Amino acid sequence: MIKNLLLHLIPALKRLKLGLKLRNLYTENIKRFFLLAYNRSVDLGLKIKNEFKVEVPDNELAFIALHMEAFIERSEKFINVVLICSTGLGSARLLEQRIKSRFVNKIHINRVISLQELKEKPVTEDLVISTINIKLRGVPAVIVSPFLDEKGSQKIEKIIDNLSFDYSDPKVFSDLLNSDLIFVDSELSQRDDVIRFLGQKLEQAGYVKAGIVEAAVRREKLASTATEMVAIPHAPIEYVNRPCVAVFVNSKGIDWDNNYVNIVFFLAMNEDIKTFINEIYGSFNNILENKHLLNQIVRAKDSEEILQLLGGEVKRERND
């Protein structure tokens, strides 16, 4: 992926410095259907702008997103594994090679570490394979022999079959919602005003740090996230204390770079949800493709109705 991306970026930077731009007929579709990949390409575009003083337009970002999407789709075919071994490095590498040869199209070993290293760096992988008896909260673990006998292979095979990679679990996305962060307003009708309003609400509630508004506006100026009736501004992860999704609805329309949208999803994500990012975007894509649901959200009267439409639970304070 990196090699192919570089082969695209090197001539692209030369073109942009000369003021030459490529037309991309599929930009809007890429933004709509490959949301995660497009957002990652925007992050890269911001780094390119800071490093090379070259602004990367929407059409180029969409081309970059195709490379990102290819990488994401290839990655989703594998279960990411951390291998923990108490014995010497030689036996750990032997076990690594045996696992790779037996599960070549199913497992990707991200790292091989010792028990001590495990204490220093938490597990973010999907599965732990270990030669020592270990239990980790929230992460499945398989204990095998350093030589990976048939019994160990069967245990790994069984847990691979049990792991589900359905990236459309709606609860993962709905857990990021809160009725206090959903707003219905017909007065605010300009992009920057809406971003400022949502950013200030998130900051007041402690979800994000100061500076979030300016960062989100800069990002939107580089690459608009408006697609049909929805806009999806993002908060850079360094500004996010707690991940969440804020929602703003204006049935009359919001001017978003000469496009008019009715629904704004302000995504504030950080490393806390890294393990679930594909599930979150999978569910979010399902929402964006459901025109009937989007129209219901536009017609909704209050935040609780919108929360229920999005699959969230209304949490009421109880007075005992």
matplotlib code that plots the C-alpha trace (Angstrom):
import matplotlib.pyplot as plt

x = [0.0, 2.8, 4.7, 1.6, 0.7, 4.1, 4.0, 0.8, 1.9, 5.3, 3.9, 0.8, 2.9, 4.8, 1.5, 0.1, 3.2, 2.8, -0.9, -2.1, -5.1, -6.7, -10.4, -12.0, -15.5, -15.9, -15.0, -18.5, -19.1, -15.7, -16.5, -19.8, -19.0, -15.4, -15.8, -13.1, -10.6, -11.5, -11.0, -7.6, -6.7, -7.7, -5.5, -2.6, -3.5, -3.1, 0.3, 1.3, 0.2, 2.2, 5.3, 5.4, 3.2, 1.0, -2.8, -4.3, -7.7, -10.8, -10.2, -6.6, -7.7, -10.3, -7.6, -5.5, -8.6, -8.8, -5.3, -6.4, -9.6, -7.6, -5.4, -8.4, -10.2, -7.0, -6.5, -10.1, -9.4, -7.0, -7.2, -4.6, -2.6, 0.0, 2.2, 3.4, 6.3, 8.2, 11.0, 13.9, 13.6, 14.5, 11.6, 9.3, 10.2, 9.8, 6.3, 5.6, 6.6, 4.5, 1.5, 2.0, 2.4, -0.7, -3.0, -1.5, -4.8, -6.4, -3.9, -1.6, 1.0, 1.5, 4.2, 6.0, 6.5, 7.5, 5.3, 7.3, 6.7, 3.0, 2.8, 4.4, 2.2, -1.5, -3.0, -4.9, -5.0, -8.0, -6.4, -3.6, -1.6, 0.6, 3.0, 2.2, -1.1, -2.5, -5.9, -6.6, -9.8, -11.8, -9.3, -9.6, -6.4, -5.2, -2.5, -0.3, 3.0, 6.0, 6.2, 2.5, 1.2, -2.0, -4.0, -2.8, -3.6, -7.2, -7.6, -6.5, -8.8, -11.8, -11.3, -10.8, -14.2, -15.8, -14.5, -17.0, -15.9, -19.3, -18.5, -22.1, -22.9, -25.1, -24.5, -20.8, -21.9, -24.9, -22.8, -21.0, -24.4, -26.0, -29.2, -27.3, -25.1, -28.0, -29.5, -32.4, -32.1, -33.4, -31.4, -27.8, -27.4, -23.7, -21.0, -18.5, -21.3, -22.5, -19.0, -18.3, -21.6, -20.9, -17.3, -18.2, -20.9, -18.4, -15.7, -18.2, -19.2, -15.5, -15.4, -12.8, -10.0, -9.9, -8.8, -11.2, -13.2, -10.3, -8.9, -12.2, -12.8, -9.3, -10.0, -13.3, -11.6, -9.1, -11.7, -15.4, -17.2, -20.6, -22.3, -25.9, -27.9, -25.2, -21.9, -19.4, -16.8, -14.1, -12.1, -8.4, -7.7, -5.2, -8.1, -10.4, -10.7, -13.6, -14.9, -18.4, -20.7, -22.6, -25.5, -27.0, -30.2, -31.6, -34.6, -34.3, -30.7, -27.1, -24.9, -21.8, -19.4, -22.2, -23.8, -26.9, -27.1, -29.6, -27.8, -24.3, -22.5, -19.5, -17.2, -14.8, -12.7, -9.5, -7.3, -9.8, -12.0, -9.2, -10.1, -13.7, -13.1, -14.2, -17.4, -18.2, -17.7, -19.5, -22.6, -22.3, -22.1, -25.4, -27.0, -25.7, -27.1, -30.5, -32.3, -35.6, -33.8, -32.1, -35.4, -36.9, -34.1, -34.6, -38.3, -37.7, -38.9, -36.3, -33.0, -34.6, -36.5, -33.3, -31.4, -34.0, -33.9, -30.1, -30.5, -29.4, -30.9, -32.6, -31.1, -33.3, -32.2, -34.0, -35.1, -35.3]
y = [0.0, 2.5, 1.8, 2.3, 5.4, 6.9, 6.2, 8.3, 11.1, 11.9, 13.0, 14.4, 16.8, 17.9, 18.6, 20.6, 22.7, 23.6, 24.4, 21.4, 19.5, 16.2, 15.8, 13.0, 12.0, 9.8, 12.2, 12.5, 8.8, 8.1, 10.6, 9.0, 5.3, 5.2, 7.6, 6.2, 6.1, 9.6, 11.0, 9.4, 10.9, 14.3, 13.8, 13.0, 16.1, 18.3, 16.8, 17.4, 21.0, 21.6, 19.8, 20.9, 24.0, 22.5, 22.3, 19.0, 19.5, 17.3, 15.4, 14.4, 13.5, 11.2, 9.4, 9.0, 7.6, 4.8, 3.6, 3.9, 1.9, -0.9, -1.2, -1.2, -3.9, -6.1, -5.6, -6.6, -10.1, -10.8, -11.1, -9.0, -10.9, -10.2, -13.1, -13.4, -15.7, -16.3, -18.2, -17.0, -15.0, -18.0, -20.1, -17.1, -16.6, -20.3, -20.2, -17.0, -18.8, -21.9, -19.7, -17.7, -20.9, -22.6, -19.5, -17.6, -16.0, -15.6, -14.1, -11.1, -11.0, -7.4, -8.0, -10.6, -9.5, -10.7, -10.6, -7.6, -5.7, -6.5, -4.5, -1.5, -1.6, -2.6, -5.0, -3.3, -6.4, -8.7, -11.9, -12.9, -16.1, -17.0, -19.7, -18.8, -18.9, -15.4, -13.8, -10.3, -8.4, -7.9, -9.7, -13.4, -15.4, -18.8, -20.7, -22.9, -24.8, -23.0, -25.7, -25.3, -28.9, -30.0, -29.3, -25.7, -25.3, -26.5, -24.1, -21.2, -22.4, -22.6, -19.1, -17.7, -19.2, -17.6, -14.1, -12.1, -9.2, -7.8, -4.1, -3.0, -3.5, -0.4, -0.4, 0.5, 3.7, 4.5, 4.3, 7.5, 9.4, 11.4, 13.4, 16.3, 16.5, 16.5, 19.8, 20.9, 24.5, 26.5, 29.7, 28.6, 28.2, 28.8, 26.1, 27.8, 28.9, 25.3, 24.0, 26.7, 25.9, 22.2, 22.6, 24.9, 22.5, 19.7, 21.7, 22.9, 19.2, 18.2, 16.0, 18.1, 20.6, 24.3, 24.9, 22.3, 24.8, 26.3, 22.8, 21.5, 24.6, 24.4, 20.7, 21.6, 24.4, 21.9, 19.3, 19.6, 16.7, 17.6, 14.9, 15.3, 16.2, 15.5, 17.0, 15.2, 17.6, 16.0, 16.8, 16.0, 13.2, 15.4, 17.6, 14.8, 13.8, 11.4, 10.1, 11.1, 12.1, 15.4, 16.0, 19.2, 19.3, 22.3, 21.3, 24.6, 23.9, 24.9, 26.5, 24.2, 25.4, 26.2, 22.9, 22.8, 20.1, 19.4, 17.1, 17.6, 14.8, 16.2, 13.2, 13.4, 10.3, 9.4, 6.3, 5.0, 3.6, 2.5, -1.2, -0.4, 2.1, -0.1, -1.1, 2.6, 3.6, 0.5, 1.5, 5.1, 4.2, 2.3, 5.4, 7.6, 5.2, 5.1, 8.0, 7.2, 7.4, 10.7, 12.2, 11.1, 12.8, 16.0, 16.0, 15.1, 17.5, 17.0, 15.4, 12.3, 11.5, 11.7, 9.6, 6.9, 7.0, 6.6, 3.5, 5.2, 4.8, 7.7, 8.1, 9.9, 11.2, 9.4, 11.3, 8.7]
z = [0.0, 1.0, -2.3, -4.4, -2.5, -2.9, -6.7, -6.7, -4.4, -6.0, -9.4, -7.6, -5.6, -8.7, -10.5, -7.6, -7.3, -11.0, -10.4, -12.4, -11.1, -12.2, -12.6, -10.6, -11.6, -8.6, -5.8, -4.3, -4.4, -2.8, 0.0, 0.5, 0.3, 1.6, 4.5, 6.8, 3.9, 2.8, 6.3, 6.6, 3.2, 4.6, 7.6, 5.2, 3.1, 6.2, 6.9, 3.3, 3.4, 6.6, 5.3, 1.6, 1.7, -1.0, -0.7, -1.8, -3.3, -3.0, -6.2, -5.3, -1.8, -3.3, -5.4, -2.2, -0.5, -3.0, -1.9, 1.7, 1.1, -0.7, 2.4, 4.8, 2.8, 2.7, 6.5, 7.3, 5.9, 8.7, 12.5, 14.1, 16.7, 19.4, 20.2, 23.8, 24.5, 27.8, 26.2, 24.1, 20.9, 18.7, 19.9, 19.7, 16.0, 15.4, 16.7, 14.7, 11.5, 12.2, 12.9, 9.7, 7.6, 9.0, 9.0, 6.1, 4.9, 8.4, 10.8, 10.8, 13.6, 14.5, 17.1, 19.2, 22.8, 26.3, 29.4, 30.6, 27.4, 27.7, 30.9, 29.2, 26.1, 26.3, 23.8, 20.9, 18.7, 18.1, 19.6, 21.9, 21.3, 24.2, 25.3, 29.0, 30.8, 30.6, 30.8, 29.5, 30.0, 26.9, 24.6, 23.7, 24.4, 23.2, 25.0, 22.8, 22.9, 21.6, 18.9, 17.9, 18.0, 16.4, 19.6, 19.6, 15.9, 16.6, 19.4, 17.2, 14.4, 16.7, 18.1, 14.6, 13.7, 16.7, 16.1, 14.2, 12.0, 11.3, 11.1, 11.2, 14.9, 15.6, 19.3, 19.0, 17.1, 19.3, 22.4, 21.2, 21.2, 23.9, 23.8, 25.4, 22.2, 19.7, 18.7, 16.5, 15.4, 12.4, 13.1, 12.5, 8.8, 8.0, 8.1, 10.4, 12.8, 13.2, 13.7, 16.3, 18.1, 18.3, 19.2, 22.1, 23.4, 23.3, 25.1, 27.8, 28.4, 28.7, 25.6, 23.8, 24.4, 23.5, 19.9, 18.5, 16.5, 14.6, 13.9, 12.5, 10.4, 8.9, 8.0, 6.3, 4.3, 3.0, 2.1, 2.5, 4.1, 2.7, 0.7, -0.3, 2.8, 5.4, 6.5, 8.7, 10.2, 12.3, 15.4, 15.2, 17.8, 19.8, 20.8, 22.0, 25.7, 25.3, 22.0, 21.0, 18.1, 18.2, 15.9, 14.6, 12.5, 10.6, 8.4, 6.5, 5.4, 6.2, 3.6, 3.5, 0.8, -1.5, -0.8, 1.4, 4.1, 6.8, 9.2, 10.6, 12.4, 14.3, 14.9, 17.9, 17.9, 19.7, 20.4, 23.0, 20.1, 17.8, 18.2, 17.1, 14.4, 11.5, 13.4, 14.1, 10.5, 9.2, 11.3, 10.3, 6.6, 7.0, 8.5, 5.6, 3.0, 4.6, 2.9, 4.7, 8.1, 7.2, 6.2, 9.5, 11.3, 9.4, 10.4, 14.1, 16.7, 19.4, 20.5, 22.1, 18.9, 16.9, 19.4, 19.2, 15.4, 15.5, 17.8, 21.0, 24.4, 26.1, 29.5, 32.0, 35.4, 38.2, 41.3, 44.1]

ax = plt.figure().add_subplot(projection="3d")
ax.plot(x, y, z, "-o")
ax.set_aspect("equal")
plt.show()
